[in-house]
Amino acid sequence: MDNAHGFLAGVDEAGRGPLAGPVVAAAVVLGTCSISGIGDSKKISEKNRESLVEEIKAKCVAYAVGSSSPVEIDCLNIHNATLLAMKRAIIGLRVPLKLVMVDGKFTPNLPLRMENVVRGDEFVEDISAASILAKVTRDKIMCKYHLRYSDFDFHKHKGYPTRLHLKALRNHGLCPIHRISFRPVKAVLSEEESTGQ
């Protein structure tokens, strides 16, 4: 699709479920390029995702990333914070858009033609590319947080509620990037308050 009429963009997010860190969204315009091996980021190995991201960035017409912080997630709720991250990513594209296809059941509020696609990361190449970019970007953010909050091993679980993460929460309490509105984190916070820690 030539930019005289606008491009198709794909949008997806990573990080709705974790107990810590941001939710990250990516928007990608592939244009006429095709990238072999892209699909749902959760079904692709970490090594292959990182390789694909470099190819996506090199070949696509445009890409952008947006995020919402843990504080925004706690204030807005994860649903609205995710839509905000998507909105930021779409605005960051800075190319004319004819259609924005968003993975899932909801789309952010923007004056653009939007279409939601359930399981879009499996069926729409631009959404698949966005899925991979969002996942790799967020994983790198969480690895950087591990350097700051090493007690939590964020480089291993990326903030998801694994046994390792839940054990660290019980042993060390909260750190500044935890989402205090999420139930397991809220439970630790309540326990700390009740014991006066």
N, CA and C atoms as an extended XYZ file, in Angstrom:
591
Properties=species:S:1:pos:R:3:atomname:S:1:resname:S:1:resid:I:1 pbc="F F F"
N         0.854       -1.194        0.000 N   MET     1
C         0.000        0.000        0.000 CA  MET     1
C         0.886        1.238        0.000 C   MET     1
N         0.735        2.122       -0.936 N   ASP     2
C         1.606        3.294       -0.983 CA  ASP     2
C         1.111        4.365       -0.022 C   ASP     2
N         2.061        5.204        0.422 N   ASN     3
C         1.705        6.153        1.474 CA  ASN     3
C         0.835        7.308        0.985 C   ASN     3
N         0.541        7.365       -0.311 N   ALA     4
C        -0.422        8.352       -0.792 CA  ALA     4
C        -1.824        8.031       -0.267 C   ALA     4
N        -2.072        6.785       -0.055 N   HIS     5
C        -3.374        6.360        0.453 CA  HIS     5
C        -3.304        5.913        1.916 C   HIS     5
N        -2.127        5.833        2.461 N   GLY     6
C        -1.963        5.399        3.838 CA  GLY     6
C        -1.567        3.933        3.921 C   GLY     6
N        -0.991        3.590        5.036 N   PHE     7
C        -0.487        2.237        5.251 CA  PHE     7
C        -1.371        1.448        6.218 C   PHE     7
N        -1.195        0.140        6.184 N   LEU     8
C        -1.764       -0.757        7.190 CA  LEU     8
C        -0.747       -0.890        8.313 C   LEU     8
N        -1.200       -0.742        9.542 N   ALA     9
C        -0.333       -0.948       10.704 CA  ALA     9
C        -0.879       -2.080       11.550 C   ALA     9
N         0.013       -2.848       12.120 N   GLY    10
C        -0.373       -3.887       13.077 CA  GLY    10
C         0.066       -3.486       14.468 C   GLY    10
N        -0.760       -3.789       15.469 N   VAL    11
C        -0.473       -3.387       16.853 CA  VAL    11
C        -0.694       -4.567       17.801 C   VAL    11
N         0.219       -4.740       18.730 N   ASP    12
C         0.063       -5.766       19.765 CA  ASP    12
C         0.805       -5.321       21.013 C   ASP    12
N         0.557       -6.029       22.108 N   GLU    13
C         1.166       -5.660       23.383 CA  GLU    13
C         1.859       -6.868       24.012 C   GLU    13
N         2.675       -6.578       25.000 N   ALA    14
C         3.298       -7.601       25.835 CA  ALA    14
C         3.277       -7.109       27.269 C   ALA    14
N         2.947       -8.001       28.178 N   GLY    15
C         3.056       -7.646       29.592 CA  GLY    15
C         1.770       -7.302       30.309 C   GLY    15
N         0.652       -7.853       29.856 N   ARG    16
C        -0.591       -7.637       30.616 CA  ARG    16
C        -0.591       -8.413       31.928 C   ARG    16
N        -0.039       -9.608       31.911 N   GLY    17
C        -0.159      -10.508       33.051 CA  GLY    17
C         0.859      -10.399       34.163 C   GLY    17
N         2.032       -9.821       33.943 N   PRO    18
C         3.040       -9.774       35.001 CA  PRO    18
C         2.616       -8.976       36.232 C   PRO    18
N         3.331       -9.219       37.316 N   LEU    19
C         3.080       -8.507       38.568 CA  LEU    19
C         3.983       -7.281       38.693 C   LEU    19
N         4.894       -7.125       37.755 N   ALA    20
C         5.856       -6.016       37.833 CA  ALA    20
C         6.217       -5.541       36.435 C   ALA    20
N         6.664       -4.295       36.369 N   GLY    21
C         7.130       -3.733       35.113 CA  GLY    21
C         6.017       -3.141       34.273 C   GLY    21
N         6.391       -2.529       33.162 N   PRO    22
C         5.414       -1.852       32.299 CA  PRO    22
C         4.662       -2.830       31.416 C   PRO    22
N         3.578       -2.359       30.833 N   VAL    23
C         2.975       -3.038       29.691 CA  VAL    23
C         3.490       -2.301       28.459 C   VAL    23
N         3.935       -3.053       27.462 N   VAL    24
C         4.579       -2.470       26.284 CA  VAL    24
C         3.777       -2.822       25.041 C   VAL    24
N         3.543       -1.840       24.207 N   ALA    25
C         2.855       -2.063       22.930 CA  ALA    25
C         3.774       -1.658       21.792 C   ALA    25
N         3.595       -2.325       20.660 N   ALA    26
C         4.354       -1.968       19.468 CA  ALA    26
C         3.406       -1.821       18.296 C   ALA    26
N         3.753       -0.937       17.394 N   ALA    27
C         3.011       -0.750       16.151 CA  ALA    27
C         4.009       -0.883       15.008 C   ALA    27
N         3.637       -1.676       14.002 N   VAL    28
C         4.554       -1.942       12.891 CA  VAL    28
C         3.823       -1.791       11.562 C   VAL    28
N         4.476       -1.126       10.625 N   VAL    29
C         4.007       -1.044        9.243 CA  VAL    29
C         5.012       -1.798        8.387 C   VAL    29
N         4.642       -2.970        7.905 N   LEU    30
C         5.552       -3.757        7.071 CA  LEU    30
C         5.550       -3.284        5.623 C   LEU    30
N         4.447       -2.681        5.188 N   GLY    31
C         4.356       -2.282        3.785 CA  GLY    31
C         4.336       -3.504        2.887 C   GLY    31
N         5.182       -3.520        1.886 N   THR    32
C         5.200       -4.644        0.945 CA  THR    32
C         6.207       -5.725        1.335 C   THR    32
N         6.986       -5.496        2.376 N   CYS    33
C         7.994       -6.493        2.738 CA  CYS    33
C         7.352       -7.669        3.464 C   CYS    33
N         7.935       -8.829        3.306 N   SER    34
C         7.465      -10.040        3.975 CA  SER    34
C         8.636      -10.640        4.736 C   SER    34
N         8.381      -11.063        5.942 N   ILE    35
C         9.461      -11.585        6.789 CA  ILE    35
C         9.141      -13.029        7.163 C   ILE    35
N         9.996      -13.916        6.769 N   SER    36
C         9.781      -15.347        7.011 CA  SER    36
C         9.943      -15.677        8.490 C   SER    36
N         9.031      -16.494        8.993 N   GLY    37
C         9.174      -17.006       10.356 CA  GLY    37
C         8.486      -16.205       11.433 C   GLY    37
N         7.810      -15.095       11.063 N   ILE    38
C         7.141      -14.343       12.120 CA  ILE    38
C         5.776      -14.965       12.424 C   ILE    38
N         5.332      -14.756       13.650 N   GLY    39
C         4.066      -15.304       14.121 CA  GLY    39
C         3.868      -14.867       15.550 C   GLY    39
N         3.060      -15.588       16.285 N   ASP    40
C         2.803      -15.279       17.689 CA  ASP    40
C         4.125      -15.330       18.459 C   ASP    40
N         4.504      -14.216       19.080 N   SER    41
C         5.806      -14.122       19.750 CA  SER    41
C         5.978      -15.171       20.841 C   SER    41
N         4.869      -15.586       21.469 N   LYS    42
C         4.947      -16.556       22.562 CA  LYS    42
C         5.355      -17.940       22.067 C   LYS    42
N         5.230      -18.175       20.763 N   LYS    43
C         5.553      -19.486       20.198 CA  LYS    43
C         6.912      -19.505       19.505 C   LYS    43
N         7.662      -18.419       19.633 N   ILE    44
C         8.972      -18.294       18.996 CA  ILE    44
C        10.033      -18.217       20.087 C   ILE    44
N        11.145      -18.896       19.893 N   SER    45
C        12.209      -18.887       20.898 CA  SER    45
C        12.781      -17.480       21.061 C   SER    45
N        13.373      -17.241       22.220 N   GLU    46
C        13.938      -15.918       22.523 CA  GLU    46
C        14.997      -15.535       21.489 C   GLU    46
N        15.850      -16.475       21.141 N   LYS    47
C        16.912      -16.206       20.162 CA  LYS    47
C        16.326      -15.819       18.807 C   LYS    47
N        15.302      -16.551       18.368 N   ASN    48
C        14.682      -16.246       17.081 CA  ASN    48
C        13.924      -14.925       17.113 C   ASN    48
N        13.297      -14.609       18.241 N   ARG    49
C        12.593      -13.324       18.367 CA  ARG    49
C        13.556      -12.166       18.184 C   ARG    49
N        14.713      -12.264       18.827 N   GLU    50
C        15.690      -11.172       18.752 CA  GLU    50
C        16.227      -11.009       17.333 C   GLU    50
N        16.416      -12.125       16.640 N   SER    51
C        16.861      -12.066       15.250 CA  SER    51
C        15.786      -11.457       14.357 C   SER    51
N        14.532      -11.862       14.597 N   LEU    52
C        13.420      -11.341       13.801 CA  LEU    52
C        13.211       -9.847       14.025 C   LEU    52
N        13.409       -9.384       15.249 N   VAL    53
C        13.238       -7.955       15.539 CA  VAL    53
C        14.202       -7.119       14.710 C   VAL    53
N        15.434       -7.574       14.605 N   GLU    54
C        16.412       -6.823       13.815 CA  GLU    54
C        15.994       -6.771       12.347 C   GLU    54
N        15.430       -7.880       11.843 N   GLU    55
C        14.974       -7.905       10.453 CA  GLU    55
C        13.746       -7.018       10.266 C   GLU    55
N        12.833       -7.059       11.238 N   ILE    56
C        11.633       -6.219       11.177 CA  ILE    56
C        12.027       -4.742       11.141 C   ILE    56
N        12.914       -4.340       12.025 N   LYS    57
C        13.346       -2.942       12.089 CA  LYS    57
C        14.040       -2.508       10.800 C   LYS    57
N        14.803       -3.430       10.212 N   ALA    58
C        15.562       -3.094        9.009 CA  ALA    58
C        14.683       -2.990        7.765 C   ALA    58
N        13.636       -3.804        7.692 N   LYS    59
C        12.858       -3.914        6.462 CA  LYS    59
C        11.532       -3.153        6.468 C   LYS    59
N        10.982       -2.891        7.639 N   CYS    60
C         9.636       -2.315        7.688 CA  CYS    60
C         9.633       -0.849        7.266 C   CYS    60
N         8.456       -0.347        6.941 N   VAL    61
C         8.280        1.063        6.602 CA  VAL    61
C         8.413        1.930        7.853 C   VAL    61
N         7.827        1.474        8.944 N   ALA    62
C         7.860        2.234       10.198 CA  ALA    62
C         7.557        1.312       11.367 C   ALA    62
N         8.105        1.666       12.523 N   TYR    63
C         7.752        0.958       13.761 CA  TYR    63
C         7.862        1.938       14.917 C   TYR    63
N         7.125        1.663       15.958 N   ALA    64
C         7.181        2.496       17.160 CA  ALA    64
C         6.744        1.660       18.356 C   ALA    64
N         7.217        2.057       19.508 N   VAL    65
C         6.899        1.357       20.752 CA  VAL    65
C         6.322        2.361       21.745 C   VAL    65
N         5.312        1.935       22.488 N   GLY    66
C         4.752        2.752       23.564 CA  GLY    66
C         4.604        1.894       24.805 C   GLY    66
N         4.564        2.516       25.951 N   SER    67
C         4.414        1.732       27.185 CA  SER    67
C         3.595        2.499       28.218 C   SER    67
N         3.129        1.756       29.201 N   SER    68
C         2.494        2.353       30.376 CA  SER    68
C         3.213        1.814       31.599 C   SER    68
N         3.521        2.698       32.512 N   SER    69
C         4.306        2.337       33.695 CA  SER    69
C         3.458        1.582       34.715 C   SER    69
N         4.105        0.937       35.695 N   PRO    70
C         3.350        0.295       36.778 CA  PRO    70
C         2.408        1.272       37.500 C   PRO    70
N         2.849        2.513       37.675 N   VAL    71
C         1.986        3.513       38.334 CA  VAL    71
C         0.744        3.778       37.485 C   VAL    71
N         0.923        3.911       36.177 N   GLU    72
C        -0.228        4.118       35.284 CA  GLU    72
C        -1.148        2.904       35.297 C   GLU    72
N        -0.570        1.723       35.341 N   ILE    73
C        -1.374        0.492       35.405 CA  ILE    73
C        -2.225        0.493       36.672 C   ILE    73
N        -1.618        0.864       37.800 N   ASP    74
C        -2.352        0.884       39.067 CA  ASP    74
C        -3.434        1.958       39.078 C   ASP    74
N        -3.173        3.075       38.429 N   CYS    75
C        -4.145        4.184       38.408 CA  CYS    75
C        -5.284        3.937       37.414 C   CYS    75
N        -4.945        3.397       36.262 N   LEU    76
C        -5.928        3.291       35.173 CA  LEU    76
C        -6.585        1.919       35.066 C   LEU    76
N        -5.978        0.896       35.583 N   ASN    77
C        -6.215       -0.547       35.464 CA  ASN    77
C        -5.500       -1.064       34.221 C   ASN    77
N        -5.239       -2.358       34.166 N   ILE    78
C        -4.395       -2.916       33.115 CA  ILE    78
C        -5.034       -2.763       31.735 C   ILE    78
N        -6.347       -2.846       31.654 N   HIS    79
C        -7.024       -2.711       30.361 CA  HIS    79
C        -6.785       -1.321       29.768 C   HIS    79
N        -7.079       -0.283       30.532 N   ASN    80
C        -6.918        1.088       30.038 CA  ASN    80
C        -5.449        1.456       29.835 C   ASN    80
N        -4.575        0.930       30.690 N   ALA    81
C        -3.148        1.201       30.539 CA  ALA    81
C        -2.608        0.553       29.257 C   ALA    81
N        -3.132       -0.611       28.918 N   THR    82
C        -2.726       -1.283       27.680 CA  THR    82
C        -3.162       -0.467       26.463 C   THR    82
N        -4.392        0.013       26.488 N   LEU    83
C        -4.869        0.844       25.381 CA  LEU    83
C        -4.057        2.130       25.262 C   LEU    83
N        -3.636        2.690       26.397 N   LEU    84
C        -2.805        3.891       26.380 CA  LEU    84
C        -1.443        3.594       25.746 C   LEU    84
N        -0.857        2.460       26.101 N   ALA    85
C         0.425        2.074       25.507 CA  ALA    85
C         0.288        1.892       23.998 C   ALA    85
N        -0.818        1.270       23.572 N   MET    86
C        -1.073        1.097       22.140 CA  MET    86
C        -1.218        2.442       21.435 C   MET    86
N        -1.948        3.343       22.077 N   LYS    87
C        -2.149        4.683       21.516 CA  LYS    87
C        -0.810        5.386       21.319 C   LYS    87
N         0.062        5.294       22.301 N   ARG    88
C         1.374        5.918       22.222 CA  ARG    88
C         2.199        5.311       21.086 C   ARG    88
N         2.092        3.997       20.910 N   ALA    89
C         2.835        3.343       19.833 CA  ALA    89
C         2.330        3.792       18.464 C   ALA    89
N         1.017        3.832       18.299 N   ILE    90
C         0.424        4.231       17.009 CA  ILE    90
C         0.805        5.663       16.653 C   ILE    90
N         0.696        6.562       17.641 N   ILE    91
C         1.059        7.973       17.412 CA  ILE    91
C         2.526        8.090       17.012 C   ILE    91
N         3.354        7.196       17.542 N   GLY    92
C         4.782        7.234       17.261 CA  GLY    92
C         5.176        6.810       15.857 C   GLY    92
N         4.250        6.240       15.097 N   LEU    93
C         4.584        5.769       13.749 CA  LEU    93
C         4.942        6.898       12.797 C   LEU    93
N         4.218        7.999       12.852 N   ARG    94
C         4.495        9.188       12.038 CA  ARG    94
C         4.490        8.905       10.526 C   ARG    94
N         3.627        8.001       10.096 N   VAL    95
C         3.353        7.803        8.665 CA  VAL    95
C         1.839        7.788        8.505 C   VAL    95
N         1.322        8.163        7.337 N   PRO    96
C        -0.127        8.145        7.146 CA  PRO    96
C        -0.678        6.718        7.221 C   PRO    96
N        -1.767        6.568        7.939 N   LEU    97
C        -2.335        5.238        8.160 CA  LEU    97
C        -3.746        5.146        7.590 C   LEU    97
N        -3.964        4.114        6.835 N   LYS    98
C        -5.283        3.859        6.268 CA  LYS    98
C        -6.106        2.956        7.190 C   LYS    98
N        -5.408        2.012        7.829 N   LEU    99
C        -6.071        1.039        8.703 CA  LEU    99
C        -5.097        0.593        9.777 C   LEU    99
N        -5.596        0.525       11.015 N   VAL   100
C        -4.809        0.002       12.129 CA  VAL   100
C        -5.491       -1.263       12.624 C   VAL   100
N        -4.773       -2.380       12.565 N   MET   101
C        -5.311       -3.664       13.014 CA  MET   101
C        -4.672       -4.007       14.349 C   MET   101
N        -5.532       -4.203       15.358 N   VAL   102
C        -5.073       -4.389       16.731 CA  VAL   102
C        -5.407       -5.795       17.197 C   VAL   102
N        -4.428       -6.462       17.774 N   ASP   103
C        -4.672       -7.798       18.310 CA  ASP   103
C        -5.628       -7.723       19.503 C   ASP   103
N        -6.590       -8.633       19.553 N   GLY   104
C        -7.500       -8.687       20.694 CA  GLY   104
C        -8.875       -8.141       20.390 C   GLY   104
N        -9.601       -7.832       21.453 N   LYS   105
C       -11.014       -7.443       21.328 CA  LYS   105
C       -11.246       -5.938       21.399 C   LYS   105
N       -10.203       -5.156       21.718 N   PHE   106
C       -10.400       -3.723       21.942 CA  PHE   106
C        -9.368       -2.909       21.168 C   PHE   106
N        -9.748       -1.682       20.845 N   THR   107
C        -8.837       -0.772       20.153 CA  THR   107
C        -8.763        0.549       20.912 C   THR   107
N        -7.619        1.227       20.859 N   PRO   108
C        -7.516        2.536       21.513 CA  PRO   108
C        -8.348        3.579       20.780 C   PRO   108
N        -8.654        4.649       21.497 N   ASN   109
C        -9.486        5.716       20.951 CA  ASN   109
C        -8.617        6.717       20.197 C   ASN   109
N        -8.599        6.598       18.872 N   LEU   110
C        -7.862        7.513       18.010 CA  LEU   110
C        -8.703        7.801       16.772 C   LEU   110
N        -8.532        8.959       16.151 N   PRO   111
C        -9.315        9.292       14.958 CA  PRO   111
C        -8.766        8.598       13.712 C   PRO   111
N        -8.716        7.301       13.753 N   LEU   112
C        -8.219        6.469       12.661 CA  LEU   112
C        -9.167        5.298       12.469 C   LEU   112
N        -9.130        4.708       11.290 N   ARG   113
C        -9.907        3.492       11.068 CA  ARG   113
C        -9.211        2.335       11.796 C   ARG   113
N        -9.932        1.760       12.751 N   MET   114
C        -9.380        0.697       13.593 CA  MET   114
C       -10.156       -0.596       13.374 C   MET   114
N        -9.441       -1.691       13.515 N   GLU   115
C       -10.081       -3.002       13.429 CA  GLU   115
C        -9.425       -3.925       14.444 C   GLU   115
N       -10.234       -4.530       15.313 N   ASN   116
C        -9.660       -5.479       16.261 CA  ASN   116
C        -9.710       -6.890       15.658 C   ASN   116
N        -8.666       -7.658       15.904 N   VAL   117
C        -8.536       -9.005       15.348 CA  VAL   117
C        -8.158       -9.963       16.475 C   VAL   117
N        -9.080      -10.806       16.887 N   VAL   118
C        -8.782      -11.801       17.914 CA  VAL   118
C        -7.781      -12.805       17.354 C   VAL   118
N        -6.723      -13.056       18.115 N   ARG   119
C        -5.611      -13.912       17.686 CA  ARG   119
C        -4.957      -13.373       16.411 C   ARG   119
N        -4.944      -12.059       16.315 N   GLY   120
C        -4.363      -11.414       15.144 CA  GLY   120
C        -2.887      -11.697       14.979 C   GLY   120
N        -2.182      -11.961       16.096 N   ASP   121
C        -0.747      -12.242       15.999 CA  ASP   121
C        -0.470      -13.550       15.260 C   ASP   121
N        -1.504      -14.358       15.078 N   GLU   122
C        -1.346      -15.606       14.334 CA  GLU   122
C        -1.709      -15.446       12.861 C   GLU   122
N        -2.542      -14.439       12.552 N   PHE   123
C        -3.119      -14.358       11.211 CA  PHE   123
C        -2.695      -13.135       10.392 C   PHE   123
N        -2.266      -12.078       11.071 N   VAL   124
C        -1.928      -10.826       10.363 CA  VAL   124
C        -0.444      -10.546       10.563 C   VAL   124
N         0.294      -10.493        9.465 N   GLU   125
C         1.748      -10.393        9.548 CA  GLU   125
C         2.208       -9.133       10.282 C   GLU   125
N         1.545       -8.021       10.038 N   ASP   126
C         1.943       -6.775       10.717 CA  ASP   126
C         1.719       -6.878       12.227 C   ASP   126
N         0.634       -7.532       12.631 N   ILE   127
C         0.385       -7.728       14.064 CA  ILE   127
C         1.424       -8.685       14.647 C   ILE   127
N         1.774       -9.731       13.907 N   SER   128
C         2.801      -10.667       14.356 CA  SER   128
C         4.124       -9.939       14.596 C   SER   128
N         4.469       -9.067       13.664 N   ALA   129
C         5.705       -8.289       13.805 CA  ALA   129
C         5.648       -7.402       15.047 C   ALA   129
N         4.484       -6.783       15.272 N   ALA   130
C         4.305       -5.933       16.456 CA  ALA   130
C         4.400       -6.756       17.735 C   ALA   130
N         3.849       -7.965       17.703 N   SER   131
C         3.895       -8.862       18.853 CA  SER   131
C         5.334       -9.176       19.241 C   SER   131
N         6.152       -9.474       18.237 N   ILE   132
C         7.556       -9.810       18.482 CA  ILE   132
C         8.319       -8.595       18.998 C   ILE   132
N         8.092       -7.442       18.388 N   LEU   133
C         8.780       -6.221       18.811 CA  LEU   133
C         8.409       -5.846       20.246 C   LEU   133
N         7.129       -5.939       20.583 N   ALA   134
C         6.684       -5.613       21.939 CA  ALA   134
C         7.305       -6.563       22.960 C   ALA   134
N         7.317       -7.844       22.649 N   LYS   135
C         7.850       -8.860       23.567 CA  LYS   135
C         9.344       -8.662       23.799 C   LYS   135
N        10.106       -8.492       22.724 N   VAL   136
C        11.558       -8.324       22.858 CA  VAL   136
C        11.890       -7.037       23.605 C   VAL   136
N        11.163       -5.966       23.294 N   THR   137
C        11.398       -4.688       23.976 CA  THR   137
C        11.140       -4.810       25.470 C   THR   137
N        10.014       -5.436       25.822 N   ARG   138
C         9.688       -5.556       27.246 CA  ARG   138
C        10.679       -6.467       27.969 C   ARG   138
N        11.059       -7.569       27.341 N   ASP   139
C        12.027       -8.475       27.973 CA  ASP   139
C        13.331       -7.749       28.288 C   ASP   139
N        13.779       -6.905       27.377 N   LYS   140
C        15.019       -6.151       27.598 CA  LYS   140
C        14.865       -5.164       28.752 C   LYS   140
N        13.696       -4.543       28.837 N   ILE   141
C        13.418       -3.627       29.956 CA  ILE   141
C        13.516       -4.371       31.282 C   ILE   141
N        12.916       -5.573       31.330 N   MET   142
C        12.910       -6.334       32.576 CA  MET   142
C        14.305       -6.847       32.931 C   MET   142
N        15.125       -7.158       31.928 N   CYS   143
C        16.510       -7.558       32.196 CA  CYS   143
C        17.302       -6.394       32.799 C   CYS   143
N        17.029       -5.180       32.344 N   LYS   144
C        17.677       -4.003       32.923 CA  LYS   144
C        17.225       -3.790       34.369 C   LYS   144
N        15.943       -4.044       34.629 N   TYR   145
C        15.451       -3.916       36.005 CA  TYR   145
C        16.108       -4.942       36.928 C   TYR   145
N        16.483       -6.088       36.387 N   HIS   146
C        17.173       -7.086       37.210 CA  HIS   146
C        18.478       -6.524       37.766 C   HIS   146
N        19.156       -5.701       36.993 N   LEU   147
C        20.411       -5.118       37.458 CA  LEU   147
C        20.181       -4.188       38.651 C   LEU   147
N        18.992       -3.589       38.702 N   ARG   148
C        18.667       -2.660       39.787 CA  ARG   148
C        18.047       -3.379       40.989 C   ARG   148
N        17.247       -4.401       40.704 N   TYR   149
C        16.536       -5.130       41.768 CA  TYR   149
C        16.860       -6.616       41.651 C   TYR   149
N        18.110       -6.965       41.937 N   SER   150
C        18.610       -8.312       41.656 CA  SER   150
C        17.956       -9.396       42.516 C   SER   150
N        17.374       -9.016       43.655 N   ASP   151
C        16.721      -10.010       44.513 CA  ASP   151
C        15.541      -10.701       43.821 C   ASP   151
N        15.006      -10.071       42.780 N   PHE   152
C        13.767      -10.578       42.174 CA  PHE   152
C        13.972      -11.404       40.900 C   PHE   152
N        15.195      -11.477       40.395 N   ASP   153
C        15.472      -12.299       39.196 CA  ASP   153
C        14.556      -11.966       38.018 C   ASP   153
N        14.344      -10.679       37.787 N   PHE   154
C        13.446      -10.277       36.687 CA  PHE   154
C        13.943      -10.759       35.318 C   PHE   154
N        15.244      -11.000       35.200 N   HIS   155
C        15.779      -11.480       33.920 CA  HIS   155
C        15.307      -12.897       33.596 C   HIS   155
N        14.841      -13.621       34.613 N   LYS   156
C        14.395      -15.004       34.404 CA  LYS   156
C        12.904      -15.095       34.092 C   LYS   156
N        12.094      -14.368       34.844 N   HIS   157
C        10.629      -14.522       34.696 CA  HIS   157
C         9.940      -13.287       34.128 C   HIS   157
N        10.689      -12.193       33.958 N   LYS   158
C        10.181      -10.948       33.352 CA  LYS   158
C         8.984      -10.349       34.110 C   LYS   158
N         8.860      -10.700       35.390 N   GLY   159
C         7.784      -10.131       36.199 CA  GLY   159
C         6.533      -10.976       36.272 C   GLY   159
N         6.487      -12.064       35.515 N   TYR   160
C         5.298      -12.926       35.550 CA  TYR   160
C         5.214      -13.650       36.893 C   TYR   160
N         4.019      -14.096       37.292 N   PRO   161
C         3.831      -14.698       38.625 CA  PRO   161
C         4.295      -16.153       38.695 C   PRO   161
N         5.571      -16.381       38.462 N   THR   162
C         6.145      -17.718       38.589 CA  THR   162
C         6.395      -18.033       40.066 C   THR   162
N         6.705      -19.280       40.352 N   ARG   163
C         7.042      -19.656       41.736 CA  ARG   163
C         8.231      -18.863       42.249 C   ARG   163
N         9.237      -18.713       41.378 N   LEU   164
C        10.436      -17.963       41.749 CA  LEU   164
C        10.101      -16.524       42.118 C   LEU   164
N         9.248      -15.892       41.324 N   HIS   165
C         8.878      -14.505       41.582 CA  HIS   165
C         8.042      -14.385       42.856 C   HIS   165
N         7.086      -15.272       43.028 N   LEU   166
C         6.232      -15.222       44.219 CA  LEU   166
C         7.049      -15.464       45.489 C   LEU   166
N         8.037      -16.358       45.396 N   LYS   167
C         8.918      -16.608       46.541 CA  LYS   167
C         9.726      -15.358       46.872 C   LYS   167
N        10.240      -14.685       45.833 N   ALA   168
C        11.001      -13.451       46.049 CA  ALA   168
C        10.127      -12.364       46.666 C   ALA   168
N         8.872      -12.292       46.224 N   LEU   169
C         7.938      -11.317       46.797 CA  LEU   169
C         7.743      -11.565       48.291 C   LEU   169
N         7.572      -12.833       48.649 N   ARG   170
C         7.370      -13.177       50.070 CA  ARG   170
C         8.623      -12.884       50.891 C   ARG   170
N         9.791      -13.148       50.297 N   ASN   171
C        11.048      -12.990       51.035 CA  ASN   171
C        11.531      -11.546       51.118 C   ASN   171
N        11.279      -10.772       50.064 N   HIS   172
C        11.868       -9.431       49.984 CA  HIS   172
C        10.846       -8.301       49.977 C   HIS   172
N         9.563       -8.640       49.911 N   GLY   173
C         8.556       -7.600       49.823 CA  GLY   173
C         8.499       -7.008       48.422 C   GLY   173
N         8.005       -5.785       48.331 N   LEU   174
C         7.808       -5.147       47.027 CA  LEU   174
C         9.027       -4.319       46.633 C   LEU   174
N         9.166       -4.104       45.328 N   CYS   175
C        10.123       -3.117       44.841 CA  CYS   175
C         9.336       -2.071       44.047 C   CYS   175
N         9.939       -0.960       43.663 N   PRO   176
C         9.183        0.145       43.051 CA  PRO   176
C         8.484       -0.161       41.738 C   PRO   176
N         8.840       -1.254       41.062 N   ILE   177
C         8.172       -1.536       39.788 CA  ILE   177
C         7.052       -2.568       39.913 C   ILE   177
N         6.732       -2.970       41.128 N   HIS   178
C         5.616       -3.904       41.290 CA  HIS   178
C         4.275       -3.181       41.119 C   HIS   178
N         3.316       -3.907       40.580 N   ARG   179
C         1.971       -3.381       40.345 CA  ARG   179
C         1.131       -3.647       41.591 C   ARG   179
N         0.958       -2.633       42.409 N   ILE   180
C         0.339       -2.854       43.720 CA  ILE   180
C        -1.157       -3.156       43.628 C   ILE   180
N        -1.765       -2.947       42.459 N   SER   181
C        -3.188       -3.263       42.295 CA  SER   181
C        -3.418       -4.726       41.941 C   SER   181
N        -2.341       -5.476       41.647 N   PHE   182
C        -2.488       -6.886       41.289 CA  PHE   182
C        -2.552       -7.727       42.557 C   PHE   182
N        -3.435       -8.701       42.570 N   ARG   183
C        -3.789       -9.419       43.798 CA  ARG   183
C        -2.595       -9.997       44.567 C   ARG   183
N        -1.685      -10.751       43.945 N   PRO   184
C        -0.569      -11.301       44.736 CA  PRO   184
C         0.318      -10.227       45.358 C   PRO   184
N         0.478       -9.101       44.661 N   VAL   185
C         1.277       -7.996       45.194 CA  VAL   185
C         0.513       -7.310       46.321 C   VAL   185
N        -0.771       -7.136       46.110 N   LYS   186
C        -1.628       -6.513       47.130 CA  LYS   186
C        -1.604       -7.329       48.420 C   LYS   186
N        -1.569       -8.656       48.271 N   ALA   187
C        -1.548       -9.533       49.441 CA  ALA   187
C        -0.265       -9.350       50.238 C   ALA   187
N         0.868       -9.228       49.545 N   VAL   188
C         2.142       -9.008       50.228 CA  VAL   188
C         2.149       -7.641       50.896 C   VAL   188
N         1.598       -6.639       50.219 N   LEU   189
C         1.533       -5.288       50.776 CA  LEU   189
C         0.687       -5.272       52.049 C   LEU   189
N        -0.453       -5.959       52.007 N   SER   190
C        -1.333       -6.024       53.189 CA  SER   190
C        -0.632       -6.718       54.350 C   SER   190
N         0.126       -7.760       54.023 N   GLU   191
C         0.860       -8.493       55.063 CA  GLU   191
C         1.930       -7.615       55.689 C   GLU   191
N         2.622       -6.840       54.849 N   GLU   192
C         3.650       -5.928       55.361 CA  GLU   192
C         3.042       -4.881       56.272 C   GLU   192
N         1.874       -4.376       55.867 N   GLU   193
C         1.209       -3.330       56.658 CA  GLU   193
C         0.719       -3.882       57.990 C   GLU   193
N         0.221       -5.117       57.967 N   SER   194
C        -0.320       -5.718       59.190 CA  SER   194
C         0.771       -6.062       60.210 C   SER   194
N         2.002       -6.357       59.678 N   THR   195
C         3.103       -6.688       60.580 CA  THR   195
C         3.967       -5.470       60.893 C   THR   195
N         3.620       -4.330       60.269 N   GLY   196
C         4.351       -3.108       60.548 CA  GLY   196
C         5.717       -3.007       59.926 C   GLY   196
N         5.917       -3.782       58.845 N   GLN   197
C         7.232       -3.750       58.172 CA  GLN   197
C         7.390       -2.509       57.326 C   GLN   197
